[in-house]
Amino acid sequence: MNNTLKIYCKNINEYIAIKGGETLQEIFLRISDKINLTPICAKVNNRTEDLAFPVYSPKQIEFIDSTSASGNRVYIRSLCMILYKAVEDVAKGLHLRIEHSISKGHYCRLINPNNGIAENVTDELVSEIKCRMNEIINADIPFVRKEKLTTDVIEIFKSQNLNDKVQLLETGHNLYTVYYQLDNLCDCYYGPLAPSTACIRTFNLQQYKEGFLLLGHSNDNPEIAQSPIKQEKMFGAFTDYLSFNRILGVSNVGELNRVVADKMTPSLINVAEALHDKQLGRISDEIARRRQLGEAKIVLIAGPSSSGKTTTTKRLAIQLMTNLIVPKMISLDDYFVNREDTPRDETGDYDYESLYSLDLELFNSDMNKLLSGEEINLPTYSFELGCRIEKHRPLRLGEHEVLIIEGIHGLNPELTAQIPDKDKFKLYVSALTTLSIDNHNWIPTTDNRLLRRIVRDYKYRATSALSTMRRWPSVRRGEEKWIFPFQENADAMFNSSLLFELGVMKSYAEPVLRQVPHDVPEYAEAYRLLKFLSYFEPIPADQIPSTSLLREFLGGSSFTY
């Protein structure tokens, strides 16, 4: 019987005859002379698969390397399993916990399982672990993909003392579970791994705080390890929330699912919302303290897309009122230059995210007039006309008033270059997700924000998930250029994430993501996010208060937007 079939390879835009059952790796080796890359995985009908994936029917295939977004995720996941193996070999008795991304890498701790306390890590131990990782890489050990009944996989993880994974699988209710084996260890990840350890050549390990940083390769050059950057304030914001999670006993998805099963989510929601109030109250108190010194007359609020800046601004305004400070809010959008004077991006489109799309001279002049007690007439920008229009909008700052300005450039010193530092209070807002899937799988902050934006755009802007995801890479590039470099300039950081939110978001995001067509490249991202959300037990939205920051995205807020 002839089992020959044809697949279509996007890399070379050709059909290729193969035998049914050939793996992606075997197919690539036959056509490698035509493809100028070293693949780490492939997209099969726009779903990311590992190279051991067997092909039994006609498919569209695209081989990708670790410089792509999907490929880099495969690279980092594989690097994490190598780290897990090295820690088990070198730091016997301690458990690896990969907590969150920070400083261009991933912050890791070593946990004593007897008391749950993280051990202080020395340079010597980090060097030993790094040396063992290099030995594992040089040994070219395969990552073997396996799939078994979930009950069997649970027993495997119990034998390795991976109790966090056991709890996740026990609350997930899947009949079968995919996992990977590396030498004598098993682990699972929500995505494929590389063919073998030899594919992961570039990395670094550095002692950092009480733990260490795991660094992959540079985004610009896969031959060079990523260089860490200083993010002290960001690290502090993460640390505060991680401590809060541990006190509540909800540090990972398995523990959150237990809370849902035990019908304890109302209590969890109340505590998480109270933490937001307490954070904003402290920020308001600090602004009030500085106001008594004749400072902090302008509050600048910045953050990336879907971080919840608008609700944060409104809730901070309420807290300021309790400190007898009257907030006056203005929008940076009204300081846009005329459309024909707006800078253009690399594609030739108007770049409204550029700092130079704003009339910096007029903005600084108006702010200094307000600080001097003068009255100004606020400009008004018409997006319909693409220019400033004349309106009577007088504004003067009174003795007990503070100006609040929300906008992505709030922390950029060039925005307020002519305004004295003492008169500014800078607040950075971001959804710093501190809940993990399990000890070896963190939840990227960008995934949380993307899901927020998908739900909000669909509900309020009639925008499909496909359109939102197509625009997301451009949004991320703008953030990397105009927001993230200045986040450490903040006087305070507000973490807008909520411990329970992905359980609530699940019911809103899943139907929208399922509308993404299978024949578009973005389907790979939609499929990944759907799989990610599948780990969560749903949490009813009717338990969320109307003042919650999450209502900015779900609807039902008592605030007007």
N, C-alpha and C positions, 0 to 999 in steps of 0.2 A: 504493500500500500504506500502510495506517495504522500508523504507528509510535508512537502515543500509548500511554503507560503511566502507572501511578500509583505514587508513592512516599509513604511516611508520614513526616511531619516531627514529631519529638518536641517541638520548641519550641512548636508551636501545636496539637499533638495533632490533626492533620488529614491526610487524604490530599490529594495535589496531583497534578494531571494534568500530565505533562511530555512532551516529545518525546525519543525515544531519542537519546542522544548529547549532551544538554545538560550543561554543567559545573555543579558545585556553585555556583560564583560566579553563573552565569546564573540558576539556580533561586532563589538567595537574593535577587537583585535584584527578582524578580517578587513576592516576598512580604515584602520588607524592612519594609514598613509595619506588619506584624503581629509583628515580632520586635524586642525592645528590646535589641539588642546589635550590635556590629560584629564579625563573625566573622573569625578568622584561619585557621581550618581547620574541619573537620567530622568527626564520627564517622559512618561509613557501615557499617551492620551491626556497630556497636561496634568498628570499626577506624578509627584516625585517618588521614585523607586530606587532601591539600592541596585548595584550592578549584578547581584546574584539573581535578580528577578528573571524567571524563565518566561519566554514568549511562546504562546501556544496558538495565537490567532493574529490576524492583521492588526497592526498598531501604528500609530504615529510616535516616533521616538526622537528625542533631542538629548544628546549627551551634553552635560554641563560640568564645569570645573568649580573650584572652591572660591573663585572671585565673584560668582553670581550670588544673589541673596540666598537662594535655596541651597546652592552648593556650600556656601559658608556655614549654614546651619548644620549640614551634614558633617562638615569638618570639625566644628566645635563640639557637636555631640560625640563624635569619635574620639576627640581629644579628651573629653570628660571621662569616657570609659577607660581610656589608657591611664588617666589620673587615678581613677577608682582602683584599678588593678595595682598600680604602684603604691598607693596608700595601704592597701591590704597587705602587700609584700613587705613594706618598710616600717610602717607605723602600726604594727600588729596590736589589736585590741581597741584601736580608735576608729571612729566612723567618719567618713567624709560627708560634709554638707556643703553644697555649692549654693550660696545664699542669694546672690543677686549680681547684676552687672554694675560695674563702677570703674572709673578711670581707664576706660578702653579695654577692660578685662572682666573677669568674673571673680568675685570675692569668695574665698573658701575657708571653712573652719574645720578643725578636727575635734570631734565630740567624744567625750568619755561616756560610754553607754551606761555605766553604773549610776551616774548622777545627772546625766544630760547636760553637763557643763562643758563648754568649749575649752580646750587646752591652749595655752600660749605656745605659739609655734616659733622655733628658733631658725636662724639662717642655716644652721647645720642640717636640721631635719629637712628643710626645703631643698637644700642641695642634694640630700640623699634621695628624696622623692623624684627630683628632676633627673638625676642620674639613672634611676630605675626606669623612668619613663623613656629615656633614650634607649636603654637596653631593650625594652619592649618593642619600641619602634623598629630598631635595627633587626630584631628577630622576625619581623614580617609575619606576625601572627594574624590569622584571618578573624574577622568579626563574622561569626556564623549566625545567620538569622534562623530562628526556630519559632514554631507555633504549636502550642499545646492547649489542652483544656485549662481554663483559668484555675481550677482547683489544683491541678498539678503544678502550675507555675507558682501558686501561693506557697506550696510546700517547698519548692526550690528556694524561694526568697526567705522563708522561715529558717531554712538551714543556713542561710548567709546572714541572718539577723537583720534583714532589711524590713523592719517592722512598718516603716512608713509606706513601702510599696505593698506590703500585705494589706494594710488598711485601705489603700487606694483601690486595689483589686477587689477586696471584699465589698466595698461600697459601690463599685462600678457595674456589677451584675452582667458582665460580658461572658459569654460561654467559652470563647477562646481568646488567648492573649499571645501577641507576638513579643518575643524577647530575643536578646542577642547573647551569644556566649563568646567570651574571650579567654582562651586557655581554660582555666578551672573556674572562672567566675561568670555569673549570669547577671544581666541587668536589662531594663526596658526603658525605651525613650519614645517620645511621641513623634517619630520620624525615622527615616533610614540612616544607616551608618555607612562608612567607607568600606571597600572590599577587605582591607587589611591595615594593620598598624603602620606599615611602611608608607602609606599614602599621607601620613600626618607627620611631615618632616619639620615644619617650622612652628615653634612655640617658645614660650618662656614661662618661668615660675619665679615669682619674687615674694619674699617675706613682706607682709603688709599688715599694719596694725597688729592684732593678736593672731591673725591668720596669714593667708597668702593670696596673691593674685595669679590667676591662670590667664595667660595672654596667648591668643591665637596669632595668625599672621596679619600683617598690615593690609588695610583695604587697598592700598595703592600698589603694593609689591608683595606677592605671596611668598617671596624668598626671604623676607625680613619679618621678624617678630614685631608685634604691635608694641608701641612705646606708651607706657602709662602716662596719664596726665593727672594733675593735682585736683582733687574734688573733695576737699575736707568737709565742706558744709553739706554737700550731697551725701557723703558717707554718714554724717551725723544724723541726717533726716532718716536714712534707711535704718540706722541702728536703733533710733527711738521707736520706730514702728515694729521692728523685729522683736524688741523687748515686750512691747504691748501684745503682739501676737502670742508670744510664749506664755505670758501671764494668763491670757484667755484660754490657752490650750488649743489654739487654732493657727498652726503654722503651715499646714499643707492642705491639699484638696481632700484627702482622706478624712482629716479631722473636721473640715468644714462639712463634708457629707454626713458625718456622724451627728453633727449639730442639727442638720436638716432632718435626719431620720428620727432624732429624739425630740423634734418639734421645739427646739430651743432658739430658732432664728430670731423671734421678736426681741429676746433679751440681747442677742449678739448685735442686732441692728441698733438697738437703743444705745448700747455702749459705744459702738463705732461712731455713731452720730454725735454722741456726747464728746468723744475725743476731738472731732472736728471743731465743735464749739469751743472746747478748751484751748485748742491750738490758736484759733482766731482770737479768742479772748486774751491770750498771752501777747499776741502780736499787737492787738489794740492797746493793751497796757503799756507796751514798750513805746508805741507811737505817742501815747499820752505823756509818758515820762519825758520823752524828748521834747514834746511841745512845751512842757513847763520850763525847759531850758531855752526856749525860743527857737527850737529846731523842728525838723520834720514837718514842714508846712505843705510839702508835696509828696504824696504816696504813689510810687510807680509800681504797677503790677504787670509782670511779664510771665510768659510760659509758653510751651509748645501747643500745637493744635490739640483740641479736645482734652485739655488738662483741667477744664472747669474754671477758667479765669473769671467768667462773667458772674457765676453764682458766688464764687469766692469774694468778688468785689462787693456784691450786694450783702452778703453775710458779714463781711468785715465792716461795712458801713453801719450795720445795726449795732455791732459791738462798739464801734467808735461813739455812737450816740449814747450808749450806757456810760461812757467816759466823758460825757458832756462835750463831745466834739461833733460838730455838724459837718458831714461830708458833702462836698460839691464834686460831681463827677463830670469829666469831659472825655471825649473820644479823640484819639490820635488821628482817626480817619478824616476828621475835618481839616487836618493840616496837610492833606495830600496836595501835591503840585498839580497843575493842569495836566490832562491826559497826555498831551503832545510832549510834555517835558518829563514824563515818567521814564525811568531807565528801562531797558529791555533785557530779558534774560538770554541764555545761550541759544534758545530756539527762536528768538526774535519777538516773543510776546512781551507785553507790558509786565514788568516785574513789580507788582504792588507790595511784595514782601521785602523789597529793598529799603534800607534805611533812607536812601536818597530819593525815594518816592514822596518823602515828606519835606515840607518847607521848614528846614531846621532853623533858619534865621528868624522867621516869623514866630515859630514856636518858642524859641529861647527868649526873644524880645517880649512876647506876651507873658511868659512865666515870670520874668524878672519884674515886669510892671505889676503883676499881681502880688508878688512878694514885697513890693515897695508900697503896697496899699492903693495902687491906682486901679481904675476901672478899665477893662478892655471890652471890645466887642468880639465875641468868639466867631471865628470863621465858620462857614457852612459849605461843605463839599457836596455837590450833586453827582452821584455815580451815574445817573441817567444822562446828564449833560457832559460829564467828564471834566468839570471845572468848578471853581469856587463861585458861589452865588451870594449876593448881598442879602443879609437878614439882620434884624435888630436882636442881638443876643448879648446883652450887657452882663458882665461878670466882675464881681469884686470879692476879695477874700476878707471876711470879718475876723475879729479877734479869736473866736472860738470855732473857726471853720478850717477845714483841711481840704486840699484839692486831691482827688483820686483820679489817676490816669491809667487806664488799662490798655495794653498794646504789646505786641511781640518785641518791640525794641526798648522796653522800659529799662532794662539793665545795661544797655549799651551806653558807655560813657559819652559817646559822640552825640547821642540824642540830646543830652542835657549839659553839653560842654561849657556853656556860659552860666550855668546855675551853680551856686556854691554847694558843696557836698553836704554841709550841715543842714541845708534846707530840704534834703531828699531822704526819703525812706524807701528802700527798694525791696520788693517782695517777689520771690520766685515761686510759681505754682506749677506743680507737676504731679502726675499720677504715678508715684513710685511704688509699684506693685511689690509687696513683701510676702505675699502668699506664694508658696511653692507648690508645684505638682507633687513632688517628693524631694528627698534630700539630694538627688542628682539631677533634677529637672526644675529649673526656675521658670517663672513666668515673665517674659520680656515686657517691660513697661510700654514699649511701642505697640505690642499686641493689644494691651488694655485700651490704649488711646485709639487705635484703629477701630476696635469694636465699638467704642463710644461714638466715633465719627460715623461709622456705617449706619448705626441705629438712628442717630440724630439726623443725618442727611436724608435718610429714607423717610423719616416721619415728618420733618419740617421743610424739606427742600425738594421732595419728590425725586430724589436722586437714588439711582440703583446702587447696590453694593459694587457692581462692576465698575461704574463710573468713579465711585469713591476710591476703589483700589487702584484704578488707573492713574488717578491724580496723586495718590499717596507718596510715590517715590519723589515727585517734585516737591511736595510738602516737606518731606524728610530732608531733602537737600537744602531747602530754605532754612529749616531749623538748625541744621549743622553749620550753616553759614552765619545766621543772624541771631540765634538764640542761645544755643548750647555753649559757645565760647565765653559768654558773659554771665552764666548762671552763678558762678562763685562770687560775683560782685554783690549778691543779695545781702541785705541786712537780716533777712529772715526767709525761711523756706516753709511753704505749706504743702504737705502731702495730701493731695486731693483724692487719693485712692481710698476705697472702702473695702474692708475685709470680706464683705459678703457680695460685692457688686457683680462678680462674674456669674454667680449663681442666679442672680436676677436677670442679668444681661442675656443669659442663655436663651430664654424663651423669646426675646425680642430679636436677637441676631440670627438665630438658626434659620427661620423662614426666609429672611432676606438673603442670607448667604446661599441658600439652596436655589435661589433664582439665577445665580451666576451660570451662564451656559458652559457646557463641557468643552466646547470647541474654541475657547479663548485661553491665552496663556494665564490669565488671572485665576482660572479655575484651580490651579495648583495651590494658590494662596487661600481661596475659599475652602477647598478641601482640608487644608492644614488647620484652618481656624475651626472648622466644624469638628474635626477630630479632637482638637484641644478642648472645645466646649463639651464634648461628649463625656469628659471626666467628671463634670459637675452635676450634682443633683439640683433640679430647679428650685428657686426660691420665689414665692409669689410676690409680685410687685406691690400688692395692696398693703404689705407690711411696711412699705417705705414711707416715711413722713413727707409732707408736701414741701418742707423746707430743705430736704436732702439735696446735696449737690448732684446726685444721680438723676434727679428729676429734670435737670437741664437737658438731658439726653433722652429720657424716657417719656417726658411729658407729665402733666399733673402737678406742676410746680405752683406754689403760691406766689412766686416772683413773676414779674412781667419782663419778657425778654424782647 
